């Protein structure tokens, strides 16, 4: 509790000192990784999703971009596969080697990313890697995953427009038009034959003004 004799300026000064001390303590306790292996060790000890470990890995990759691909492989092994895509995207941003494009961890991350909504960051990174960086090495597994996902899936929404740009047809990208609704056939009335008409009761025949024959049945009670 602050003494009552302190004026407003003194109070502000003490608060600033307290905030600086808190910030310095947080900076001192900030996790620092020396290598990607340190992230794996951290993630093994963290049961809540490795949030602190990821933040430390982000700082490591920012300082050492050459560790990006290894970071992607490590994250793929510990979290949702798609979470590794930002690291892979950083690693392949300038040049992608055949070995990198053929890496199974990358392939798993790409399939996971392409299965996400098209407007997500992960799917955007996956599309760029597959179609702009590693198409030769990822074509087979991408098309196999597309066939399994089928039309109408997020995977199809991510992949089909890109295949169309390459003039590549795929059954999963074809949309079948809706079948037209069946219309009931109009009833066909058979022409009446005056010779076969059965009339209950007496009947009278008249000729019309044009000579046509008109028949009229007399009203008669119907039999019960």
Phi and psi in degrees as GROMACS dihedral restraints (atoms count N, CA, C in turn):
[ dihedral_restraints ]
;  ai    aj    ak    al  type     phi  dphi    fc
    3     4     5     6     1   -78.8    20    10
    4     5     6     7     1   141.3    20    10
    6     7     8     9     1   -62.5    20    10
    7     8     9    10     1   148.2    20    10
    9    10    11    12     1   -69.2    20    10
   10    11    12    13     1   -21.7    20    10
   12    13    14    15     1   -73.7    20    10
   13    14    15    16     1   -18.2    20    10
   15    16    17    18     1   -69.0    20    10
   16    17    18    19     1   134.7    20    10
   18    19    20    21     1   -83.1    20    10
   19    20    21    22     1   176.4    20    10
   21    22    23    24     1   -57.7    20    10
   22    23    24    25     1   -40.3    20    10
   24    25    26    27     1   -64.6    20    10
   25    26    27    28     1   -40.1    20    10
   27    28    29    30     1   -66.7    20    10
   28    29    30    31     1   -37.8    20    10
   30    31    32    33     1   -63.6    20    10
   31    32    33    34     1   -44.5    20    10
   33    34    35    36     1   -62.2    20    10
   34    35    36    37     1   -39.9    20    10
   36    37    38    39     1   -63.4    20    10
   37    38    39    40     1   -43.8    20    10
   39    40    41    42     1   -64.8    20    10
   40    41    42    43     1   -39.6    20    10
   42    43    44    45     1   -63.9    20    10
   43    44    45    46     1   -41.5    20    10
   45    46    47    48     1   -62.9    20    10
   46    47    48    49     1   -41.7    20    10
   48    49    50    51     1   -63.2    20    10
   49    50    51    52     1   -39.3    20    10
   51    52    53    54     1   -65.1    20    10
   52    53    54    55     1   -42.3    20    10
   54    55    56    57     1   -64.8    20    10
   55    56    57    58     1   -41.4    20    10
   57    58    59    60     1   -64.5    20    10
   58    59    60    61     1   -37.3    20    10
   60    61    62    63     1   -67.5    20    10
   61    62    63    64     1   -39.0    20    10
   63    64    65    66     1   -65.0    20    10
   64    65    66    67     1   -44.3    20    10
   66    67    68    69     1   -63.4    20    10
   67    68    69    70     1   -40.1    20    10
   69    70    71    72     1   -65.9    20    10
   70    71    72    73     1   -35.6    20    10
   72    73    74    75     1   -66.5    20    10
   73    74    75    76     1   -41.5    20    10
   75    76    77    78     1   -64.3    20    10
   76    77    78    79     1   -42.1    20    10
   78    79    80    81     1   -64.9    20    10
   79    80    81    82     1   -35.4    20    10
   81    82    83    84     1   -66.8    20    10
   82    83    84    85     1   -35.5    20    10
   84    85    86    87     1   -86.8    20    10
   85    86    87    88     1    -1.7    20    10
   87    88    89    90     1   -64.1    20    10
   88    89    90    91     1   131.5    20    10
   90    91    92    93     1   -71.5    20    10
   91    92    93    94     1   132.1    20    10
   93    94    95    96     1  -122.6    20    10
   94    95    96    97     1   130.0    20    10
   96    97    98    99     1  -104.5    20    10
   97    98    99   100     1   140.2    20    10
   99   100   101   102     1   -93.3    20    10
  100   101   102   103     1   -20.3    20    10
  102   103   104   105     1  -157.1    20    10
  103   104   105   106     1   170.1    20    10
  105   106   107   108     1   -65.3    20    10
  106   107   108   109     1   -30.8    20    10
  108   109   110   111     1   -59.6    20    10
  109   110   111   112     1   -30.7    20    10
  111   112   113   114     1   -65.9    20    10
  112   113   114   115     1   -33.9    20    10
  114   115   116   117     1   -64.7    20    10
  115   116   117   118     1   -45.1    20    10
  117   118   119   120     1   -59.2    20    10
  118   119   120   121     1   -42.9    20    10
  120   121   122   123     1   -64.4    20    10
  121   122   123   124     1   -41.0    20    10
  123   124   125   126     1   -64.0    20    10
  124   125   126   127     1   -44.7    20    10
  126   127   128   129     1   -65.3    20    10
  127   128   129   130     1   -33.3    20    10
  129   130   131   132     1   -66.0    20    10
  130   131   132   133     1   -26.4    20    10
  132   133   134   135     1   -97.1    20    10
  133   134   135   136     1    -7.4    20    10
  135   136   137   138     1  -108.4    20    10
  136   137   138   139     1   120.4    20    10
  138   139   140   141     1   -94.5    20    10
  139   140   141   142     1    -5.2    20    10
  141   142   143   144     1  -102.1    20    10
  142   143   144   145     1    22.2    20    10
  144   145   146   147     1   103.4    20    10
  145   146   147   148     1     1.2    20    10
  147   148   149   150     1    63.7    20    10
  148   149   150   151     1    38.4    20    10
  150   151   152   153     1   -62.3    20    10
  151   152   153   154     1   -47.3    20    10
  153   154   155   156     1   -63.7    20    10
  154   155   156   157     1   -36.8    20    10
  156   157   158   159     1   -66.5    20    10
  157   158   159   160     1   -40.5    20    10
  159   160   161   162     1   -65.1    20    10
  160   161   162   163     1   -40.7    20    10
  162   163   164   165     1   -61.2    20    10
  163   164   165   166     1   -41.3    20    10
  165   166   167   168     1   -66.3    20    10
  166   167   168   169     1   -38.3    20    10
  168   169   170   171     1   -65.8    20    10
  169   170   171   172     1   -38.4    20    10
  171   172   173   174     1   -59.9    20    10
  172   173   174   175     1   -42.0    20    10
  174   175   176   177     1   -66.3    20    10
  175   176   177   178     1   -37.7    20    10
  177   178   179   180     1   -64.0    20    10
  178   179   180   181     1   -46.6    20    10
  180   181   182   183     1   -66.6    20    10
  181   182   183   184     1   -35.5    20    10
  183   184   185   186     1   -64.6    20    10
  184   185   186   187     1   -37.6    20    10
  186   187   188   189     1   -79.9    20    10
  187   188   189   190     1   -30.3    20    10
  189   190   191   192     1  -132.3    20    10
  190   191   192   193     1    80.6    20    10
  192   193   194   195     1   -57.2    20    10
  193   194   195   196     1   -25.0    20    10
  195   196   197   198     1   -64.4    20    10
  196   197   198   199     1   -14.1    20    10
  198   199   200   201     1   -89.5    20    10
  199   200   201   202     1     2.1    20    10
  201   202   203   204     1   -62.4    20    10
  202   203   204   205     1   -45.5    20    10
  204   205   206   207     1   -66.8    20    10
  205   206   207   208     1   -42.7    20    10
  207   208   209   210     1   -63.0    20    10
  208   209   210   211     1   -35.5    20    10
  210   211   212   213     1   -65.0    20    10
  211   212   213   214     1   -40.4    20    10
  213   214   215   216     1   -61.3    20    10
  214   215   216   217     1   -42.5    20    10
  216   217   218   219     1   -64.1    20    10
  217   218   219   220     1   -40.0    20    10
  219   220   221   222     1   -67.4    20    10
  220   221   222   223     1   -42.0    20    10
  222   223   224   225     1   -68.3    20    10
  223   224   225   226     1   -38.9    20    10
  225   226   227   228     1   -58.8    20    10
  226   227   228   229     1   -36.1    20    10
  228   229   230   231     1   -75.8    20    10
  229   230   231   232     1   -22.4    20    10
  231   232   233   234     1  -107.3    20    10
  232   233   234   235     1   -27.4    20    10
  234   235   236   237     1  -125.3    20    10
  235   236   237   238     1  -171.1    20    10
  237   238   239   240     1   -55.5    20    10
  238   239   240   241     1   135.3    20    10
  240   241   242   243     1   -53.0    20    10
  241   242   243   244     1   -38.9    20    10
  243   244   245   246     1   -65.2    20    10
  244   245   246   247     1   -22.5    20    10
  246   247   248   249     1   -64.7    20    10
  247   248   249   250     1   -17.8    20    10
  249   250   251   252     1   -81.6    20    10
  250   251   252   253     1   -14.3    20    10
  252   253   254   255     1   -61.8    20    10
  253   254   255   256     1   -39.4    20    10
  255   256   257   258     1   -58.3    20    10
  256   257   258   259     1   -35.5    20    10
  258   259   260   261     1   -72.5    20    10
  259   260   261   262     1   -41.8    20    10
  261   262   263   264     1   -64.1    20    10
  262   263   264   265     1   -39.9    20    10
  264   265   266   267     1   -62.0    20    10
  265   266   267   268     1   -39.7    20    10
  267   268   269   270     1   -65.0    20    10
  268   269   270   271     1   -41.6    20    10
  270   271   272   273     1   -65.5    20    10
  271   272   273   274     1   -34.2    20    10
  273   274   275   276     1  -100.2    20    10
  274   275   276   277     1     7.6    20    10
  276   277   278   279     1   -62.3    20    10
  277   278   279   280     1   -34.9    20    10
  279   280   281   282     1   -95.9    20    10
  280   281   282   283     1   -52.9    20    10
  282   283   284   285     1  -150.5    20    10
  283   284   285   286     1   136.7    20    10
  285   286   287   288     1  -110.9    20    10
  286   287   288   289     1   127.9    20    10
  288   289   290   291     1   -88.3    20    10
  289   290   291   292     1   162.9    20    10
  291   292   293   294     1   -62.5    20    10
  292   293   294   295     1   -38.5    20    10
  294   295   296   297     1   -64.4    20    10
  295   296   297   298     1   -41.3    20    10
  297   298   299   300     1   -65.4    20    10
  298   299   300   301     1   -45.6    20    10
  300   301   302   303     1   -66.4    20    10
  301   302   303   304     1   -22.1    20    10
  303   304   305   306     1   -93.1    20    10
  304   305   306   307     1    -0.5    20    10
  306   307   308   309     1   -67.9    20    10
  307   308   309   310     1   129.6    20    10
  309   310   311   312     1   -64.2    20    10
  310   311   312   313     1   -32.6    20    10
  312   313   314   315     1   -64.6    20    10
  313   314   315   316     1   -40.2    20    10
  315   316   317   318     1   -62.3    20    10
  316   317   318   319     1   -44.4    20    10
  318   319   320   321     1   -60.9    20    10
  319   320   321   322     1   -42.2    20    10
  321   322   323   324     1   -64.6    20    10
  322   323   324   325     1   -39.7    20    10
  324   325   326   327     1   -66.6    20    10
  325   326   327   328     1   -38.3    20    10
  327   328   329   330     1   -65.3    20    10
  328   329   330   331     1   -44.3    20    10
  330   331   332   333     1   -61.8    20    10
  331   332   333   334     1   -42.3    20    10
  333   334   335   336     1   -64.4    20    10
  334   335   336   337     1   -40.2    20    10
  336   337   338   339     1   -68.4    20    10
  337   338   339   340     1   -39.8    20    10
  339   340   341   342     1   -70.6    20    10
  340   341   342   343     1   -15.4    20    10
  342   343   344   345     1   -87.1    20    10
  343   344   345   346     1     1.3    20    10
  345   346   347   348     1   -97.4    20    10
  346   347   348   349     1   163.8    20    10
  348   349   350   351     1   -52.5    20    10
  349   350   351   352     1   142.2    20    10
  351   352   353   354     1   -60.1    20    10
  352   353   354   355     1   -23.2    20    10
  354   355   356   357     1   -91.4    20    10
  355   356   357   358     1     8.2    20    10
  357   358   359   360     1   -84.2    20    10
  358   359   360   361     1   156.4    20    10
  360   361   362   363     1   -64.1    20    10
  361   362   363   364     1   -38.8    20    10
  363   364   365   366     1   -64.5    20    10
  364   365   366   367     1   -44.8    20    10
  366   367   368   369     1   -68.0    20    10
  367   368   369   370     1   -35.1    20    10
  369   370   371   372     1   -63.6    20    10
  370   371   372   373     1   -42.8    20    10
  372   373   374   375     1   -65.1    20    10
  373   374   375   376     1   -40.2    20    10
  375   376   377   378     1   -64.6    20    10
  376   377   378   379     1   -42.3    20    10
  378   379   380   381     1   -62.1    20    10
  379   380   381   382     1   -42.9    20    10
  381   382   383   384     1   -64.5    20    10
  382   383   384   385     1   -42.9    20    10
  384   385   386   387     1   -66.1    20    10
  385   386   387   388     1   -45.6    20    10
  387   388   389   390     1   -65.5    20    10
  388   389   390   391     1   -51.1    20    10
  390   391   392   393     1   -92.9    20    10
  391   392   393   394     1   -19.7    20    10
  393   394   395   396     1  -110.8    20    10
  394   395   396   397     1   -17.3    20    10
  396   397   398   399     1  -118.9    20    10
  397   398   399   400     1   -44.4    20    10
  399   400   401   402     1  -132.6    20    10
  400   401   402   403     1    37.1    20    10
  402   403   404   405     1   -61.1    20    10
  403   404   405   406     1   -44.0    20    10
  405   406   407   408     1   -58.5    20    10
  406   407   408   409     1   -44.0    20    10
  408   409   410   411     1   -82.1    20    10
  409   410   411   412     1   -21.6    20    10
  411   412   413   414     1  -109.7    20    10
  412   413   414   415     1    -2.3    20    10
  414   415   416   417     1   -58.6    20    10
  415   416   417   418     1   -49.6    20    10
  417   418   419   420     1   -62.0    20    10
  418   419   420   421     1   -48.1    20    10
  420   421   422   423     1   -71.8    20    10
  421   422   423   424     1   -29.0    20    10
  423   424   425   426     1   -68.3    20    10
  424   425   426   427     1   -45.6    20    10
  426   427   428   429     1   -69.0    20    10
  427   428   429   430     1   -34.2    20    10
  429   430   431   432     1   -65.9    20    10
  430   431   432   433     1   -41.7    20    10
  432   433   434   435     1   -68.1    20    10
  433   434   435   436     1   -34.1    20    10
  435   436   437   438     1   -64.5    20    10
  436   437   438   439     1   -44.1    20    10
  438   439   440   441     1   -61.8    20    10
  439   440   441   442     1   -36.7    20    10
  441   442   443   444     1   -72.9    20    10
  442   443   444   445     1   -37.9    20    10
  444   445   446   447     1   -72.2    20    10
  445   446   447   448     1   -40.2    20    10
  447   448   449   450     1    83.4    20    10
  448   449   450   451     1   171.1    20    10
  450   451   452   453     1   -68.7    20    10
  451   452   453   454     1   151.7    20    10
  453   454   455   456     1    84.6    20    10
  454   455   456   457     1    -3.5    20    10
  456   457   458   459     1   -90.2    20    10
  457   458   459   460     1   163.4    20    10
  459   460   461   462     1   -59.7    20    10
  460   461   462   463     1   -36.3    20    10
  462   463   464   465     1   -59.2    20    10
  463   464   465   466     1   -44.6    20    10
  465   466   467   468     1   -65.7    20    10
  466   467   468   469     1   -39.0    20    10
  468   469   470   471     1   -63.9    20    10
  469   470   471   472     1   -32.9    20    10
  471   472   473   474     1   -78.9    20    10
  472   473   474   475     1   -36.4    20    10
  474   475   476   477     1   -96.1    20    10
  475   476   477   478     1   -40.1    20    10
  477   478   479   480     1   -59.2    20    10
  478   479   480   481     1   -44.0    20    10
  480   481   482   483     1   -60.1    20    10
  481   482   483   484     1   -35.4    20    10
  483   484   485   486     1   -69.9    20    10
  484   485   486   487     1   -37.4    20    10
  486   487   488   489     1   -65.8    20    10
  487   488   489   490     1   -38.7    20    10
  489   490   491   492     1   -62.2    20    10
  490   491   492   493     1   -38.6    20    10
  492   493   494   495     1   -62.1    20    10
  493   494   495   496     1   -27.1    20    10
  495   496   497   498     1   -96.1    20    10
  496   497   498   499     1     7.7    20    10
  498   499   500   501     1    58.5    20    10
  499   500   501   502     1    38.7    20    10
  501   502   503   504     1  -109.7    20    10
  502   503   504   505     1   118.7    20    10
  504   505   506   507     1   -86.8    20    10
  505   506   507   508     1   149.7    20    10
  507   508   509   510     1  -150.6    20    10
  508   509   510   511     1   135.0    20    10
  510   511   512   513     1   -56.1    20    10
  511   512   513   514     1   -33.8    20    10
  513   514   515   516     1   -70.5    20    10
  514   515   516   517     1   -13.5    20    10
  516   517   518   519     1   -97.7    20    10
  517   518   519   520     1    -4.0    20    10
  519   520   521   522     1   -87.2    20    10
  520   521   522   523     1   131.3    20    10
  522   523   524   525     1  -104.9    20    10
  523   524   525   526     1   119.5    20    10
  525   526   527   528     1   -81.3    20    10
  526   527   528   529     1   129.3    20    10
  528   529   530   531     1   -63.6    20    10
  529   530   531   532     1   147.9    20    10
  531   532   533   534     1   -65.4    20    10
  532   533   534   535     1   139.0    20    10
  534   535   536   537     1   -67.1    20    10
  535   536   537   538     1   135.4    20    10
  537   538   539   540     1   -64.3    20    10
  538   539   540   541     1   146.7    20    10
  540   541   542   543     1   -68.9    20    10
  541   542   543   544     1   135.0    20    10
  543   544   545   546     1   -71.0    20    10
  544   545   546   547     1   132.5    20    10
  546   547   548   549     1  -100.4    20    10
  547   548   549   550     1   140.2    20    10
  549   550   551   552     1   -66.9    20    10
  550   551   552   553     1   134.7    20    10
  552   553   554   555     1   -68.1    20    10
  553   554   555   556     1   139.3    20    10
  555   556   557   558     1   -68.2    20    10
  556   557   558   559     1   138.9    20    10
  558   559   560   561     1   -66.0    20    10
  559   560   561   562     1   138.8    20    10
  561   562   563   564     1  -101.4    20    10
  562   563   564   565     1   117.4    20    10
  564   565   566   567     1   -89.9    20    10
  565   566   567   568     1   131.6    20    10
  567   568   569   570     1   -80.3    20    10
  568   569   570   571     1   137.6    20    10
  570   571   572   573     1   -63.1    20    10
  571   572   573   574     1   140.4    20    10
  573   574   575   576     1   -77.3    20    10
  574   575   576   577     1   139.5    20    10
  576   577   578   579     1  -107.4    20    10
  577   578   579   580     1   115.3    20    10
  579   580   581   582     1   -58.7    20    10
  580   581   582   583     1   -26.9    20    10
  582   583   584   585     1   -74.7    20    10
  583   584   585   586     1   -20.0    20    10
  585   586   587   588     1  -106.8    20    10
  586   587   588   589     1    -1.7    20    10
  588   589   590   591     1   -70.9    20    10
  589   590   591   592     1   130.2    20    10
  591   592   593   594     1  -103.7    20    10
  592   593   594   595     1   121.7    20    10
  594   595   596   597     1  -116.7    20    10
  595   596   597   598     1   133.2    20    10
  597   598   599   600     1   -87.3    20    10
  598   599   600   601     1   119.5    20    10
  600   601   602   603     1    96.1    20    10
  601   602   603   604     1  -178.2    20    10
  603   604   605   606     1   -72.8    20    10
  604   605   606   607     1   156.5    20    10
  606   607   608   609     1  -136.3    20    10
  607   608   609   610     1   151.0    20    10
  609   610   611   612     1  -124.7    20    10
  610   611   612   613     1   148.1    20    10
  612   613   614   615     1  -117.2    20    10
  613   614   615   616     1   139.1    20    10
  615   616   617   618     1  -130.6    20    10
  616   617   618   619     1   156.8    20    10
  618   619   620   621     1  -105.9    20    10
  619   620   621   622     1   135.3    20    10
  621   622   623   624     1   -81.6    20    10
  622   623   624   625     1   176.4    20    10
  624   625   626   627     1   -64.0    20    10
  625   626   627   628     1   -23.9    20    10
  627   628   629   630     1   -98.5    20    10
  628   629   630   631     1    11.4    20    10
  630   631   632   633     1    88.9    20    10
  631   632   633   634     1     3.9    20    10
  633   634   635   636     1   -76.6    20    10
  634   635   636   637     1   151.7    20    10
  636   637   638   639     1   -94.4    20    10
  637   638   639   640     1   126.3    20    10
  639   640   641   642     1  -119.9    20    10
  640   641   642   643     1   130.0    20    10
  642   643   644   645     1  -109.9    20    10
  643   644   645   646     1   141.4    20    10
  645   646   647   648     1  -136.9    20    10
  646   647   648   649     1   127.0    20    10
  648   649   650   651     1   -86.6    20    10
  649   650   651   652     1   138.3    20    10
  651   652   653   654     1   -73.1    20    10
  652   653   654   655     1   144.6    20    10
  654   655   656   657     1   -67.7    20    10
  655   656   657   658     1   129.8    20    10
  657   658   659   660     1  -143.7    20    10
  658   659   660   661     1   144.0    20    10
  660   661   662   663     1   -66.1    20    10
  661   662   663   664     1   139.0    20    10
  663   664   665   666     1   -75.7    20    10
  664   665   666   667     1   143.5    20    10
  666   667   668   669     1   -71.6    20    10
  667   668   669   670     1   144.7    20    10
